């Protein structure tokens, strides 16, 4: 078992060294499509935060007003 684990770790370190040495293939940094993709998912998250915040405020009001 120790021998197999040792050989596996040696193989992983040996083969991953070239991946760490590889540089970036594109110099543009993404572009318009990537920005639209990230913006779309940010919009989805914001649209889900608004009802969640309203529900949290309503829950807190219900807890505070029923205990007073």
ZANU-971801 format. One line per 3 residues: for each residue x, y, z of N, C-alpha, C, O. Coordinates in nm, 3 decimals. Example, Ala and Ser with C-alpha at 12.3 -4.5 7.8 and 13.67 -1.06 7.14 Angstrom:
BEGIN
1.319 -0.569 0.780 1.230 -0.450 0.780 1.320 -0.330 0.780 1.424 -0.332 0.846 ~ 1.285 -0.225 0.708 1.367 -0.106 0.714 1.290 0.003 0.787 1.341 0.114 0.804 .
***
This chain:
BEGIN
0.082 -0.119 0.000 0.000 0.000 0.000 0.087 0.126 0.000 0.060 0.220 -0.075 ~ 0.192 0.128 0.084 0.280 0.244 0.088 0.351 0.263 -0.045 0.370 0.376 -0.091 ~ 0.391 0.153 -0.105 0.463 0.160 -0.232 0.373 0.216 -0.342 0.418 0.297 -0.424 .
0.249 0.173 -0.345 0.155 0.222 -0.446 0.129 0.371 -0.427 0.126 0.447 -0.524 ~ 0.109 0.412 -0.302 0.086 0.553 -0.274 0.207 0.638 -0.312 0.192 0.746 -0.369 ~ 0.325 0.590 -0.281 0.448 0.662 -0.315 0.463 0.676 -0.466 0.497 0.783 -0.516 .
0.439 0.568 -0.539 0.451 0.572 -0.686 0.346 0.664 -0.748 0.374 0.733 -0.846 ~ 0.227 0.664 -0.691 0.122 0.752 -0.742 0.160 0.899 -0.721 0.144 0.981 -0.811 ~ 0.210 0.932 -0.603 0.250 1.070 -0.576 0.366 1.114 -0.665 0.369 1.228 -0.711 .
0.461 1.025 -0.689 0.573 1.058 -0.778 0.522 1.084 -0.919 0.567 1.178 -0.984 ~ 0.429 1.001 -0.966 0.375 1.020 -1.101 0.298 1.151 -1.111 0.310 1.222 -1.211 ~ 0.218 1.183 -1.009 0.142 1.308 -1.012 0.232 1.430 -1.013 0.208 1.525 -1.088 .
0.336 1.428 -0.933 0.429 1.542 -0.928 0.505 1.554 -1.059 0.527 1.665 -1.107 ~ 0.544 1.442 -1.116 0.621 1.444 -1.241 0.538 1.497 -1.357 0.585 1.580 -1.435 ~ 0.415 1.450 -1.370 0.333 1.490 -1.484 0.269 1.626 -1.467 0.233 1.689 -1.566 .
0.253 1.673 -1.345 0.189 1.804 -1.325 0.288 1.919 -1.338 0.246 2.034 -1.345 ~ 0.417 1.892 -1.340 0.514 2.000 -1.349 0.502 2.077 -1.480 0.522 2.198 -1.483 ~ 0.471 2.008 -1.588 0.456 2.078 -1.716 0.328 2.161 -1.718 0.323 2.264 -1.786 .
0.225 2.120 -1.645 0.102 2.199 -1.639 0.125 2.328 -1.561 0.069 2.432 -1.597 ~ 0.206 2.322 -1.456 0.234 2.442 -1.380 0.322 2.538 -1.459 0.316 2.659 -1.437 ~ 0.404 2.486 -1.549 0.493 2.570 -1.626 0.424 2.636 -1.745 0.478 2.730 -1.803 .
0.306 2.587 -1.783 0.237 2.641 -1.899 0.187 2.781 -1.870 0.133 2.807 -1.763 ~ 0.205 2.869 -1.964 0.160 3.006 -1.948 0.021 3.025 -2.003 -0.044 2.929 -2.046 ~ -0.024 3.145 -2.001 -0.156 3.178 -2.052 -0.153 3.175 -2.204 -0.059 3.226 -2.266 .
-0.255 3.116 -2.265 -0.258 3.106 -2.410 -0.323 3.227 -2.475 -0.297 3.257 -2.592 ~ -0.408 3.298 -2.400 -0.472 3.415 -2.459 -0.432 3.540 -2.381 -0.423 3.538 -2.258 ~ -0.410 3.646 -2.454 -0.369 3.771 -2.390 -0.486 3.867 -2.373 -0.471 3.971 -2.309 .
-0.604 3.833 -2.428 -0.716 3.926 -2.423 -0.783 3.929 -2.286 -0.840 4.032 -2.250 ~ -0.779 3.822 -2.211 -0.838 3.821 -2.078 -0.986 3.792 -2.076 -1.050 3.821 -1.975 ~ -1.044 3.738 -2.178 -1.185 3.701 -2.174 -1.263 3.762 -2.287 -1.285 3.698 -2.390 .
-1.306 3.881 -2.269 -1.380 3.949 -2.373 -1.524 3.976 -2.333 -1.563 3.960 -2.217 ~ -1.601 4.016 -2.431 -1.739 4.057 -2.409 -1.827 3.940 -2.366 -1.910 3.955 -2.277 ~ -1.810 3.826 -2.429 -1.896 3.711 -2.398 -1.877 3.665 -2.254 -1.975 3.630 -2.187 .
-1.755 3.665 -2.205 -1.730 3.627 -2.067 -1.792 3.728 -1.971 -1.847 3.690 -1.868 ~ -1.783 3.855 -2.003 -1.843 3.958 -1.918 -1.995 3.944 -1.914 -2.056 3.958 -1.808 ~ -2.056 3.916 -2.027 -2.201 3.896 -2.030 -2.240 3.771 -1.952 -2.343 3.772 -1.883 .
-2.163 3.666 -1.960 -2.190 3.542 -1.888 -2.185 3.566 -1.737 -2.274 3.523 -1.665 ~ -2.082 3.634 -1.690 -2.069 3.662 -1.547 -2.178 3.760 -1.503 -2.234 3.745 -1.394 ~ -2.207 3.858 -1.584 -2.311 3.955 -1.551 -2.449 3.892 -1.542 -2.529 3.931 -1.457 .
-2.478 3.795 -1.628 -2.606 3.725 -1.625 -2.624 3.651 -1.494 -2.731 3.658 -1.433 ~ -2.521 3.581 -1.450 -2.533 3.507 -1.325 -2.533 3.600 -1.204 -2.594 3.568 -1.102 ~ -2.466 3.714 -1.214 -2.473 3.813 -1.106 -2.615 3.869 -1.096 -2.664 3.895 -0.986 .
-2.679 3.889 -1.210 -2.817 3.937 -1.211 -2.911 3.836 -1.148 -3.002 3.873 -1.075 ~ -2.890 3.709 -1.176 -2.972 3.604 -1.115 -2.957 3.605 -0.963 -3.056 3.594 -0.890 ~ -2.835 3.619 -0.915 -2.810 3.619 -0.770 -2.875 3.741 -0.705 -2.935 3.729 -0.598 .
-2.864 3.858 -0.767 -2.924 3.979 -0.712 -3.076 3.967 -0.710 -3.140 4.008 -0.613 ~ -3.133 3.912 -0.815 -3.279 3.896 -0.820 -3.328 3.797 -0.715 -3.444 3.806 -0.674 ~ -3.247 3.706 -0.671 -3.286 3.614 -0.565 -3.263 3.674 -0.427 -3.328 3.634 -0.330 .
-3.173 3.770 -0.416 -3.147 3.833 -0.287 -3.258 3.928 -0.244 -3.284 3.943 -0.124 ~ -3.324 3.990 -0.338 -3.429 4.086 -0.304 -3.546 4.018 -0.231 -3.582 4.064 -0.123 ~ -3.607 3.911 -0.284 -3.714 3.845 -0.209 -3.667 3.780 -0.079 -3.741 3.775 0.019 .
-3.544 3.731 -0.079 -3.491 3.671 0.044 -3.476 3.774 0.153 -3.503 3.746 0.269 ~ -3.433 3.895 0.118 -3.419 4.002 0.216 -3.555 4.046 0.268 -3.571 4.071 0.388 ~ -3.652 4.056 0.180 -3.787 4.094 0.222 -3.844 3.989 0.317 -3.908 4.023 0.417 .
-3.822 3.861 0.287 -3.871 3.755 0.374 -3.800 3.756 0.509 -3.863 3.732 0.612 ~ -3.671 3.784 0.511 -3.596 3.791 0.636 -3.646 3.906 0.723 -3.663 3.890 0.844 ~ -3.669 4.021 0.662 -3.719 4.135 0.738 -3.858 4.104 0.795 -3.887 4.137 0.910 .
-3.943 4.041 0.715 -4.076 4.005 0.764 -4.071 3.904 0.877 -4.148 3.914 0.972 ~ -3.981 3.808 0.867 -3.966 3.710 0.974 -3.916 3.775 1.102 -3.965 3.745 1.211 ~ -3.818 3.863 1.090 -3.765 3.931 1.208 -3.870 4.022 1.272 -3.878 4.031 1.395 .
-3.951 4.088 1.190 -4.059 4.171 1.245 -4.161 4.084 1.318 -4.209 4.121 1.425 ~ -4.193 3.969 1.261 -4.287 3.879 1.326 -4.234 3.827 1.459 -4.310 3.814 1.555 ~ -4.107 3.798 1.464 -4.048 3.748 1.589 -4.044 3.858 1.693 -4.078 3.835 1.809 .
-4.002 3.977 1.655 -3.989 4.088 1.750 -4.125 4.135 1.800 -4.141 4.159 1.919 ~ -4.224 4.148 1.712 -4.354 4.200 1.751 -4.436 4.099 1.832 -4.518 4.140 1.914 ~ -4.416 3.970 1.810 -4.494 3.872 1.886 -4.439 3.854 2.026 -4.512 3.811 2.115 .
-4.314 3.886 2.049 -4.254 3.871 2.182 -4.274 3.995 2.267 -4.259 3.988 2.389 ~ -4.307 4.107 2.208 -4.322 4.232 2.286 -4.455 4.237 2.355 -4.485 4.334 2.424 .
***
